[in-house]
Amino acid sequence: MLYIFDMGNVLIDIDFKRVLGVWSNLSGTPLAHLMERFTMGDAFQQHERGEITDQQFAEEICDELGIALSFEQFTAGWQSIFVGLRPEAIATMKKLRQEGHRVVVLSNTNSLHFEHWPTHYPEIEQNADAVYLSQQIGLRKPDPAIFQYVLDKEGFSAQEAVFFDDVAENVNAASALGIQAILVTDGDTLSHHFSGHQIT
């Protein structure tokens, strides 16, 4: 079987409020104001598809939020999204590979985060057969084409694949292609799935 894991809130705990918190402190702008104004809009999606540079992305987001940050300050906030690895998820990946399955990561991410997580969380790449990243492929979830890209690269049919993600829209898109897709709602979802418990 082919097991496909998302990264954020599946393999690594992330918290976007931490990003806005750092930007709030550095810019002297109330956190509530930033939370109201931040959207995962065009610039966010273009960055995850590798269509704009890190600097362009930083400028667009700062404009959107009405804050003035240096690129270094912007990056410091952007990298604070990562809270920590989920060791039980890494253990699951390891076990699946030992059982002879193919284990890959499929993440909507961007080049700024790619400079950060492989260094801080090397366990992800160490326990995956391949890592597929939106900014390198030029597609992002929930576009069906990104799932098809991974299936084609790996040589598996949709029926031979299992996908774990914390975003319902991505799970539904994978499901529509015939992939068994599981919504990860917390740190226990994987252990429940693999111990045969029904997730409700």
ROSE-4610 file (N, C-alpha, C; in Angstrom, 1 decimal, always signed):
// ROSE-4610
residu = [M/M/M/L/L/L/Y/Y/Y/I/I/I/F/F/F/D/D/D/M/M/M/G/G/G/N/N/N/V/V/V/L/L/L/I/I/I/D/D/D/I/I/I/D/D/D/F/F/F/K/K/K/R/R/R/V/V/V/L/L/L/G/G/G/V/V/V/W/W/W/S/S/S/N/N/N/L/L/L/S/S/S/G/G/G/T/T/T/P/P/P/L/L/L/A/A/A/H/H/H/L/L/L/M/M/M/E/E/E/R/R/R/F/F/F/T/T/T/M/M/M/G/G/G/D/D/D/A/A/A/F/F/F/Q/Q/Q/Q/Q/Q/H/H/H/E/E/E/R/R/R/G/G/G/E/E/E/I/I/I/T/T/T/D/D/D/Q/Q/Q/Q/Q/Q/F/F/F/A/A/A/E/E/E/E/E/E/I/I/I/C/C/C/D/D/D/E/E/E/L/L/L/G/G/G/I/I/I/A/A/A/L/L/L/S/S/S/F/F/F/E/E/E/Q/Q/Q/F/F/F/T/T/T/A/A/A/G/G/G/W/W/W/Q/Q/Q/S/S/S/I/I/I/F/F/F/V/V/V/G/G/G/L/L/L/R/R/R/P/P/P/E/E/E/A/A/A/I/I/I/A/A/A/T/T/T/M/M/M/K/K/K/K/K/K/L/L/L/R/R/R/Q/Q/Q/E/E/E/G/G/G/H/H/H/R/R/R/V/V/V/V/V/V/V/V/V/L/L/L/S/S/S/N/N/N/T/T/T/N/N/N/S/S/S/L/L/L/H/H/H/F/F/F/E/E/E/H/H/H/W/W/W/P/P/P/T/T/T/H/H/H/Y/Y/Y/P/P/P/E/E/E/I/I/I/E/E/E/Q/Q/Q/N/N/N/A/A/A/D/D/D/A/A/A/V/V/V/Y/Y/Y/L/L/L/S/S/S/Q/Q/Q/Q/Q/Q/I/I/I/G/G/G/L/L/L/R/R/R/K/K/K/P/P/P/D/D/D/P/P/P/A/A/A/I/I/I/F/F/F/Q/Q/Q/Y/Y/Y/V/V/V/L/L/L/D/D/D/K/K/K/E/E/E/G/G/G/F/F/F/S/S/S/A/A/A/Q/Q/Q/E/E/E/A/A/A/V/V/V/F/F/F/F/F/F/D/D/D/D/D/D/V/V/V/A/A/A/E/E/E/N/N/N/V/V/V/N/N/N/A/A/A/A/A/A/S/S/S/A/A/A/L/L/L/G/G/G/I/I/I/Q/Q/Q/A/A/A/I/I/I/L/L/L/V/V/V/T/T/T/D/D/D/G/G/G/D/D/D/T/T/T/L/L/L/S/S/S/H/H/H/H/H/H/F/F/F/S/S/S/G/G/G/H/H/H/Q/Q/Q/I/I/I/T/T/T]
num = [1/1/1/2/2/2/3/3/3/4/4/4/5/5/5/6/6/6/7/7/7/8/8/8/9/9/9/10/10/10/11/11/11/12/12/12/13/13/13/14/14/14/15/15/15/16/16/16/17/17/17/18/18/18/19/19/19/20/20/20/21/21/21/22/22/22/23/23/23/24/24/24/25/25/25/26/26/26/27/27/27/28/28/28/29/29/29/30/30/30/31/31/31/32/32/32/33/33/33/34/34/34/35/35/35/36/36/36/37/37/37/38/38/38/39/39/39/40/40/40/41/41/41/42/42/42/43/43/43/44/44/44/45/45/45/46/46/46/47/47/47/48/48/48/49/49/49/50/50/50/51/51/51/52/52/52/53/53/53/54/54/54/55/55/55/56/56/56/57/57/57/58/58/58/59/59/59/60/60/60/61/61/61/62/62/62/63/63/63/64/64/64/65/65/65/66/66/66/67/67/67/68/68/68/69/69/69/70/70/70/71/71/71/72/72/72/73/73/73/74/74/74/75/75/75/76/76/76/77/77/77/78/78/78/79/79/79/80/80/80/81/81/81/82/82/82/83/83/83/84/84/84/85/85/85/86/86/86/87/87/87/88/88/88/89/89/89/90/90/90/91/91/91/92/92/92/93/93/93/94/94/94/95/95/95/96/96/96/97/97/97/98/98/98/99/99/99/100/100/100/101/101/101/102/102/102/103/103/103/104/104/104/105/105/105/106/106/106/107/107/107/108/108/108/109/109/109/110/110/110/111/111/111/112/112/112/113/113/113/114/114/114/115/115/115/116/116/116/117/117/117/118/118/118/119/119/119/120/120/120/121/121/121/122/122/122/123/123/123/124/124/124/125/125/125/126/126/126/127/127/127/128/128/128/129/129/129/130/130/130/131/131/131/132/132/132/133/133/133/134/134/134/135/135/135/136/136/136/137/137/137/138/138/138/139/139/139/140/140/140/141/141/141/142/142/142/143/143/143/144/144/144/145/145/145/146/146/146/147/147/147/148/148/148/149/149/149/150/150/150/151/151/151/152/152/152/153/153/153/154/154/154/155/155/155/156/156/156/157/157/157/158/158/158/159/159/159/160/160/160/161/161/161/162/162/162/163/163/163/164/164/164/165/165/165/166/166/166/167/167/167/168/168/168/169/169/169/170/170/170/171/171/171/172/172/172/173/173/173/174/174/174/175/175/175/176/176/176/177/177/177/178/178/178/179/179/179/180/180/180/181/181/181/182/182/182/183/183/183/184/184/184/185/185/185/186/186/186/187/187/187/188/188/188/189/189/189/190/190/190/191/191/191/192/192/192/193/193/193/194/194/194/195/195/195/196/196/196/197/197/197/198/198/198/199/199/199/200/200/200]
x = [+0.8/+0.0/+0.9/+0.3/+0.9/+0.3/+1.0/+0.5/+1.0/+0.1/+0.5/+0.1/+1.1/+0.9/+1.1/+0.1/+0.3/+1.3/+1.8/+2.8/+2.2/+1.7/+1.2/+0.0/+0.1/-1.0/-1.3/-0.3/-0.3/+1.0/+2.1/+3.4/+4.1/+3.7/+4.2/+3.0/+3.0/+2.0/+2.4/+1.4/+1.6/+0.5/+0.8/-0.1/+0.1/-0.9/-0.7/-0.8/-1.5/-1.6/-0.2/+0.7/+2.1/+2.8/+2.5/+3.1/+2.6/+1.2/+0.6/+1.1/+1.3/+1.8/+3.1/+4.0/+5.4/+5.3/+4.5/+4.3/+3.7/+2.8/+2.1/+3.1/+4.0/+5.0/+6.0/+6.5/+7.5/+7.0/+5.7/+5.1/+4.4/+4.1/+3.4/+1.9/+1.4/+0.0/-0.8/-2.0/-2.7/-3.0/-2.8/-3.0/-4.4/-5.4/-6.8/-6.9/-6.2/-6.3/-5.7/-4.5/-3.9/-4.7/-5.4/-6.2/-7.4/-7.9/-9.0/-8.6/-7.4/-7.0/-6.3/-5.7/-4.9/-5.9/-5.6/-6.3/-5.3/-5.7/-4.8/-5.3/-5.1/-5.6/-4.6/-4.7/-3.9/-2.4/-1.8/-0.4/+0.0/-0.7/-0.5/-0.4/-1.5/-1.6/-0.5/-0.2/+0.9/+2.2/+2.5/+3.7/+3.9/+2.7/+2.8/+2.9/+2.6/+2.8/+4.2/+4.9/+6.2/+6.2/+5.1/+4.9/+5.4/+5.6/+6.2/+7.3/+8.3/+9.4/+9.0/+9.9/+9.7/+9.6/+10.4/+10.3/+9.0/+8.5/+7.3/+6.1/+6.2/+5.2/+5.2/+6.4/+6.5/+5.9/+6.2/+5.7/+4.2/+3.6/+2.2/+1.4/+2.0/+1.3/+1.4/+2.5/+2.7/+1.7/+1.6/+0.6/-0.8/-1.1/-2.5/-2.8/-1.8/-2.0/-1.8/-1.2/-0.9/+0.2/+1.2/+2.3/+3.7/+4.6/+6.0/+7.0/+7.5/+8.4/+9.6/+10.8/+11.9/+11.7/+12.4/+12.2/+12.6/+13.7/+14.1/+13.1/+12.4/+11.3/+10.2/+9.8/+8.7/+9.0/+10.2/+10.7/+10.7/+11.1/+11.1/+9.7/+8.8/+7.4/+6.9/+7.2/+6.7/+7.2/+8.4/+9.0/+8.4/+7.8/+7.4/+6.1/+5.6/+4.4/+4.6/+5.9/+6.1/+6.2/+5.4/+5.4/+6.3/+6.2/+7.0/+6.5/+7.4/+7.1/+6.1/+5.3/+4.4/+5.1/+5.8/+6.6/+5.8/+4.5/+3.6/+3.4/+3.4/+3.2/+4.4/+5.6/+6.9/+7.0/+6.6/+6.6/+5.7/+4.6/+3.7/+4.3/+4.9/+5.6/+6.7/+7.5/+8.6/+8.0/+6.9/+6.3/+5.8/+5.1/+4.6/+5.7/+6.8/+7.9/+8.5/+8.6/+9.1/+8.2/+6.9/+5.9/+6.0/+6.8/+6.9/+6.1/+5.4/+4.5/+5.4/+4.9/+5.5/+5.0/+5.8/+5.4/+5.9/+5.0/+5.4/+4.7/+5.3/+4.7/+4.3/+3.1/+2.5/+2.1/+2.8/+2.5/+2.4/+1.3/+1.3/+2.2/+3.4/+4.3/+5.0/+6.0/+6.7/+8.1/+8.9/+10.3/+10.9/+10.2/+10.6/+10.5/+9.4/+9.3/+10.3/+10.5/+11.4/+12.9/+13.2/+14.5/+14.6/+13.4/+13.3/+13.1/+12.0/+11.6/+12.6/+13.3/+14.2/+15.3/+15.8/+16.9/+16.4/+15.2/+14.7/+14.0/+13.5/+12.7/+13.2/+14.5/+15.0/+14.3/+13.6/+12.9/+11.9/+11.4/+10.3/+10.9/+12.0/+12.6/+13.3/+13.8/+14.4/+13.4/+12.1/+11.2/+10.2/+10.5/+9.6/+10.4/+9.7/+10.4/+10.5/+9.6/+9.7/+8.9/+9.3/+8.6/+8.1/+6.8/+6.3/+5.8/+6.3/+6.0/+5.4/+4.3/+3.5/+4.4/+5.3/+6.1/+7.0/+7.4/+8.3/+7.5/+6.2/+5.4/+4.7/+4.4/+3.6/+2.1/+1.7/+0.3/+0.1/-1.1/-1.3/-2.7/-2.7/-4.0/-5.0/-6.3/-7.0/-7.1/-6.2/-6.3/-6.1/-7.1/-6.9/-5.7/-5.1/-3.9/-2.7/-2.7/-1.5/-1.5/-2.7/-2.9/-2.5/-3.0/-2.7/-1.2/-0.6/+0.9/+1.6/+1.2/+1.9/+1.6/+0.4/+0.0/+0.8/+0.9/+1.7/+3.2/+3.7/+5.2/+5.5/+4.5/+4.7/+4.3/+3.5/+3.1/+2.0/+1.2/+0.0/-1.3/-2.3/-3.7/-4.3/-5.3/-6.0/-6.4/-6.9/-7.4/-6.4/-5.1/-4.0/-3.4/-4.1/-3.5/-4.3/-3.7/-4.3/-3.7/-4.6/-4.1/-4.6/-3.7/-4.0/-3.8/-4.8/-4.7/-5.6/-5.2/-6.1/-7.1/-7.1/-8.1/-9.1/-10.4/-11.5/-11.6/-11.3/-11.3/-10.3/-9.2/-8.1/-8.5/-9.1/-9.6/-10.7/-11.6/-12.7/-12.2/-11.2/-10.7/-10.0/-9.2/-8.5/-9.6/-10.6/-11.6/-12.4/-12.6/-13.3/-12.5/-11.2/-10.4/-10.3/-10.9/-11.0/-9.9/-9.2/-8.2/-8.9/-8.5/-9.0/-8.4/-9.2/-8.7/-9.3/-8.4/-8.8/-8.5/-9.5/-9.3/-8.6/-7.5/-6.8/-7.3/-8.0/-8.6/-7.7/-6.9/-6.0/-4.9/-4.1/-2.9/-3.2/-4.5/-4.9/-5.5/-5.7/-6.4/-5.6/-4.3/-3.5/-3.5/-3.3/-3.3/-4.7/-5.8/-7.1/-7.3/-6.8/-7.0/-6.2/-5.0/-4.2/-4.5/-5.2/-5.6/-7.0/-7.5/-8.8/-10.0/-9.8/-11.0/-11.6/-12.9/-13.6/-13.5/-13.0/-13.0/-14.4/-14.9/-16.2/-16.1]
y = [-1.2/+0.0/+1.3/+2.3/+3.6/+4.5/+4.9/+5.7/+7.2/+8.1/+9.5/+10.3/+11.0/+11.8/+13.3/+14.1/+15.6/+15.9/+17.1/+17.4/+18.2/+19.4/+20.2/+19.6/+19.5/+18.9/+17.4/+16.8/+15.3/+14.8/+15.3/+14.9/+15.9/+17.2/+18.2/+19.0/+19.4/+20.3/+21.7/+22.4/+23.8/+24.7/+25.9/+26.9/+28.2/+28.6/+29.8/+31.1/+30.9/+32.1/+32.5/+31.6/+31.9/+32.9/+32.7/+33.5/+35.0/+35.1/+36.4/+37.1/+36.2/+36.8/+37.4/+36.8/+37.3/+38.6/+38.6/+39.8/+40.9/+40.6/+41.6/+42.3/+41.5/+42.0/+42.9/+42.4/+43.1/+44.4/+44.4/+45.6/+46.5/+46.0/+46.9/+47.0/+46.0/+46.0/+45.0/+45.3/+44.4/+43.0/+42.0/+40.6/+40.5/+41.0/+40.9/+41.5/+42.6/+43.3/+42.4/+41.7/+40.9/+39.6/+39.1/+37.9/+38.2/+39.4/+39.8/+39.9/+40.4/+40.8/+39.7/+38.7/+37.7/+36.7/+36.5/+35.4/+34.6/+33.3/+32.5/+32.7/+33.9/+34.3/+34.0/+34.9/+34.6/+34.5/+35.5/+35.5/+34.2/+33.8/+32.6/+31.4/+31.3/+30.1/+30.1/+31.3/+31.5/+31.1/+31.4/+31.1/+29.6/+29.0/+27.5/+26.7/+27.4/+26.8/+27.2/+28.0/+28.4/+29.4/+30.2/+31.2/+32.6/+32.9/+34.1/+33.9/+34.8/+34.7/+34.9/+34.5/+34.7/+36.2/+37.0/+38.5/+39.1/+38.6/+39.1/+38.7/+37.5/+37.0/+37.8/+38.1/+38.9/+40.3/+40.9/+42.2/+42.2/+41.2/+41.1/+40.9/+40.1/+39.8/+41.0/+41.7/+42.9/+44.0/+44.1/+45.1/+44.7/+43.5/+43.0/+43.3/+43.1/+43.2/+44.7/+45.5/+46.9/+47.0/+46.2/+46.3/+46.4/+47.0/+47.2/+46.3/+45.2/+44.3/+44.2/+44.0/+43.6/+42.2/+41.8/+40.4/+39.4/+39.8/+38.9/+38.8/+39.9/+39.9/+39.0/+39.2/+38.5/+37.0/+36.6/+35.2/+34.6/+35.4/+34.9/+34.5/+35.3/+35.0/+33.8/+33.8/+32.7/+31.3/+31.3/+30.0/+29.6/+30.5/+30.2/+29.3/+29.0/+28.2/+26.8/+26.3/+24.9/+24.8/+23.9/+23.7/+22.5/+21.4/+20.2/+19.0/+18.0/+16.8/+16.0/+15.2/+14.2/+12.8/+12.4/+11.2/+10.0/+9.9/+8.7/+8.6/+9.8/+9.7/+9.2/+9.7/+9.2/+7.7/+7.2/+5.8/+5.0/+5.6/+4.9/+4.8/+5.9/+5.8/+4.7/+4.7/+3.7/+2.3/+2.0/+0.7/+0.3/+1.2/+0.9/+0.6/+1.3/+0.9/-0.4/-0.7/-2.0/-3.2/-2.8/-3.9/-3.9/-3.1/-3.2/-2.2/-1.3/-0.3/+0.8/+1.6/+2.8/+4.0/+4.8/+5.9/+7.2/+8.2/+9.5/+10.6/+11.8/+13.0/+13.9/+14.5/+15.4/+16.6/+17.7/+18.9/+20.2/+21.0/+22.4/+23.2/+23.5/+24.3/+25.3/+25.9/+27.0/+27.0/+27.7/+27.7/+28.2/+29.1/+29.6/+28.5/+27.8/+26.7/+25.5/+25.4/+24.3/+24.6/+25.8/+26.1/+25.7/+25.5/+25.4/+23.9/+23.3/+22.0/+20.9/+20.7/+19.6/+19.6/+20.9/+21.0/+20.7/+21.2/+21.1/+19.7/+19.2/+17.9/+16.9/+16.5/+15.6/+14.2/+13.9/+12.6/+12.4/+13.5/+13.4/+12.8/+13.3/+12.8/+11.4/+11.2/+10.0/+8.8/+9.1/+8.0/+8.0/+8.8/+8.8/+8.3/+7.6/+7.1/+8.3/+9.3/+10.5/+11.6/+12.8/+14.0/+14.8/+15.1/+15.8/+17.2/+18.3/+19.6/+20.5/+21.2/+21.9/+22.9/+23.6/+24.6/+24.0/+22.8/+22.1/+21.6/+21.2/+20.6/+21.6/+22.8/+23.8/+23.6/+22.7/+22.4/+22.4/+22.6/+22.5/+21.8/+21.1/+20.5/+21.6/+21.5/+20.2/+20.0/+20.6/+20.3/+18.8/+18.2/+16.7/+16.3/+17.3/+17.0/+16.7/+17.2/+17.0/+15.5/+15.0/+13.6/+12.7/+13.0/+12.2/+12.2/+13.3/+13.4/+12.4/+12.4/+11.5/+10.0/+9.7/+8.3/+7.9/+8.8/+8.5/+8.3/+9.2/+9.1/+7.8/+7.4/+6.3/+4.9/+5.0/+3.8/+3.0/+3.7/+3.1/+3.6/+2.8/+3.3/+4.0/+4.7/+5.4/+4.4/+3.3/+2.2/+1.6/+1.8/+1.2/+2.3/+3.4/+4.5/+4.9/+5.3/+5.9/+7.2/+8.2/+9.6/+10.2/+10.8/+11.5/+13.0/+13.8/+15.2/+15.8/+17.0/+17.7/+18.7/+18.8/+19.7/+18.9/+19.1/+18.4/+18.5/+19.7/+19.9/+19.0/+18.9/+18.0/+16.5/+16.1/+14.8/+14.4/+15.4/+15.2/+15.1/+15.9/+15.9/+14.5/+14.0/+12.7/+11.6/+11.7/+10.7/+10.6/+11.8/+11.8/+11.1/+11.0/+10.2/+8.7/+8.3/+6.9/+6.5/+7.5/+7.3/+7.1/+6.2/+6.1/+7.3/+8.3/+9.5/+9.7/+9.9/+10.0/+11.4/+12.1/+13.4/+13.2/+13.9/+13.9/+15.0/+14.7/+15.7/+16.0/+15.0/+15.2/+14.2/+14.2/+13.4/+11.9/+11.5/+10.1/+9.5/+10.3/+9.8/+8.6/+8.8/+7.7/+6.4/+6.5/+5.3/+4.6/+5.4/+4.8/+4.1/+4.8/+4.2/+2.8/+2.8/+1.6/+0.5/+0.9/-0.2/-0.7/-0.2/-0.8/-0.1/+0.9/+1.7/+2.5/+2.6/+3.5/+4.9/+5.8/+7.2/+7.8/+8.5/+9.1/+10.6]
z = [+0.0/+0.0/+0.0/-0.5/-0.4/+0.7/+1.7/+2.7/+2.5/+2.4/+2.2/+3.4/+3.9/+5.1/+4.8/+5.3/+5.3/+6.4/+6.4/+7.5/+8.7/+8.4/+9.5/+10.2/+11.5/+12.4/+12.1/+11.4/+11.2/+11.7/+11.2/+11.6/+12.6/+12.4/+13.2/+13.7/+15.0/+15.5/+15.0/+14.5/+14.1/+14.7/+14.9/+15.5/+14.8/+13.9/+13.2/+14.1/+15.2/+16.1/+16.6/+16.7/+17.1/+16.1/+14.8/+13.7/+13.9/+14.0/+14.2/+15.5/+16.5/+17.8/+17.7/+17.0/+16.8/+15.9/+14.9/+14.0/+14.8/+15.7/+16.5/+17.4/+18.1/+19.0/+18.2/+17.0/+16.3/+15.6/+15.3/+14.6/+15.5/+16.8/+17.7/+17.3/+16.5/+16.1/+16.9/+17.4/+18.2/+17.5/+18.2/+17.7/+17.0/+17.7/+17.2/+15.8/+15.6/+14.3/+13.2/+13.5/+12.6/+12.3/+13.3/+13.2/+12.3/+12.4/+11.5/+10.1/+9.8/+8.5/+7.7/+8.4/+7.7/+7.0/+5.7/+5.0/+4.2/+3.9/+3.1/+1.7/+1.2/-0.1/-1.2/-2.3/-3.5/-3.3/-2.5/-2.3/-1.6/-0.6/+0.2/-0.7/-1.6/-2.5/-3.5/-4.1/-5.1/-4.5/-3.3/-2.6/-2.4/-2.1/-1.9/-3.2/-4.3/-5.6/-6.2/-5.5/-6.0/-7.1/-7.1/-8.2/-7.9/-6.6/-6.2/-5.2/-5.2/-4.3/-2.8/-1.9/-0.5/-0.2/-0.9/-0.6/-1.1/-2.3/-2.8/-1.8/-1.4/-0.4/+0.8/+1.4/+2.6/+2.4/+1.3/+1.0/+0.9/+0.2/+0.0/+1.3/+2.2/+3.4/+4.3/+4.4/+5.2/+4.7/+3.4/+2.9/+3.3/+3.2/+3.5/+5.0/+5.8/+7.3/+7.7/+6.8/+7.2/+8.2/+8.1/+9.1/+8.3/+9.0/+8.4/+9.1/+8.4/+9.0/+8.0/+8.6/+7.7/+7.3/+6.2/+5.7/+6.8/+7.6/+8.7/+9.8/+10.1/+11.1/+10.6/+9.4/+8.8/+8.9/+8.5/+8.5/+9.9/+10.9/+12.3/+12.7/+12.4/+12.7/+11.9/+10.7/+9.8/+10.3/+10.7/+11.2/+12.6/+13.3/+14.7/+14.6/+13.4/+13.3/+13.8/+13.8/+14.2/+15.7/+16.3/+17.7/+18.1/+17.4/+17.7/+16.9/+16.8/+16.1/+16.9/+16.2/+16.8/+16.8/+17.9/+17.8/+17.5/+17.9/+17.6/+16.1/+15.4/+13.9/+13.2/+13.7/+13.2/+13.4/+14.6/+14.9/+13.9/+13.6/+12.7/+11.3/+10.8/+9.5/+9.5/+10.6/+10.7/+10.6/+11.3/+11.4/+10.0/+9.3/+8.0/+7.0/+7.1/+6.2/+6.5/+7.8/+8.2/+7.7/+7.6/+7.1/+5.5/+4.9/+3.5/+2.7/+3.3/+2.6/+2.2/+1.2/+0.8/+1.6/+2.1/+3.0/+2.4/+2.1/+1.5/+2.3/+2.1/+2.7/+1.5/+1.7/+0.7/+1.4/+1.2/+2.0/+1.2/+1.5/+1.0/+1.8/+1.2/+2.0/+1.1/+1.6/+0.8/+1.1/+0.3/+0.4/+1.7/+2.4/+3.7/+4.7/+4.7/+5.7/+5.3/+4.0/+3.6/+4.1/+4.4/+4.9/+6.4/+7.0/+8.5/+8.9/+8.4/+9.1/+8.8/+7.6/+7.4/+8.4/+8.8/+9.8/+11.2/+11.5/+12.9/+13.2/+12.1/+12.2/+11.2/+11.3/+10.3/+10.2/+11.3/+11.4/+10.3/+9.8/+8.8/+7.5/+7.0/+5.8/+6.0/+7.2/+7.6/+7.5/+7.8/+7.9/+6.7/+5.6/+4.4/+3.2/+2.3/+1.1/+0.1/+0.2/-0.7/+0.0/-0.3/+0.2/-1.0/-1.1/-2.2/-1.6/-2.2/-1.6/-2.7/-2.3/-3.3/-4.1/-3.4/-4.1/-5.1/-5.0/-6.0/-7.2/-6.9/-7.9/-8.7/-8.1/-8.8/-8.6/-7.7/-7.5/-6.0/-5.5/-4.0/-3.8/-2.6/-2.2/-2.0/-2.3/-2.7/-4.2/-5.1/-6.5/-6.7/-7.4/-7.6/-8.4/-9.2/-10.0/-9.1/-7.9/-7.0/-6.5/-6.2/-5.7/-6.9/-8.1/-9.2/-9.5/-9.3/-9.5/-8.6/-7.4/-6.4/-6.8/-7.1/-7.5/-8.7/-9.7/-11.0/-10.7/-9.9/-9.5/-8.8/-7.9/-7.0/-7.7/-8.7/-9.4/-8.7/-8.0/-7.3/-7.9/-7.7/-8.1/-6.9/-7.1/-6.0/-4.9/-5.4/-4.5/-3.6/-4.0/-3.2/-2.2/-2.1/-1.4/-0.2/+0.9/+2.1/+2.4/+2.7/+2.8/+4.2/+4.9/+6.2/+6.1/+6.4/+6.3/+7.4/+7.8/+8.9/+8.3/+7.0/+6.3/+5.6/+5.9/+5.4/+3.8/+3.3/+1.9/+1.1/+1.7/+1.1/+1.2/+2.3/+2.5/+1.5/+1.3/+0.4/-1.1/-1.4/-2.8/-3.1/-2.1/-2.3/-2.4/-1.5/-1.5/-2.8/-3.5/-4.7/-5.8/-5.7/-6.6/-6.3/-5.2/-4.8/-3.8/-3.3/-2.3/-0.9/-0.1/+1.3/+2.0/+2.4/+3.0/+4.4/+5.4/+6.8/+7.3/+7.9/+8.5/+9.9/+10.0/+11.3/+12.2/+13.2/+14.1/+15.3/+15.7/+16.9/+16.9/+17.9/+18.0/+18.1/+18.3/+18.5/+17.2/+16.2/+15.0/+14.4/+14.3/+13.6/+14.4/+15.7/+16.5/+16.5/+16.5/+16.4/+15.1/+14.0/+12.7/+12.6/+13.1/+12.9/+14.0/+15.0/+16.0/+15.6/+14.5/+14.0/+14.6/+15.4/+16.0/+14.9/+14.9/+14.0/+14.4/+13.6/+13.9/+13.7/+14.7/+14.5/+14.4]
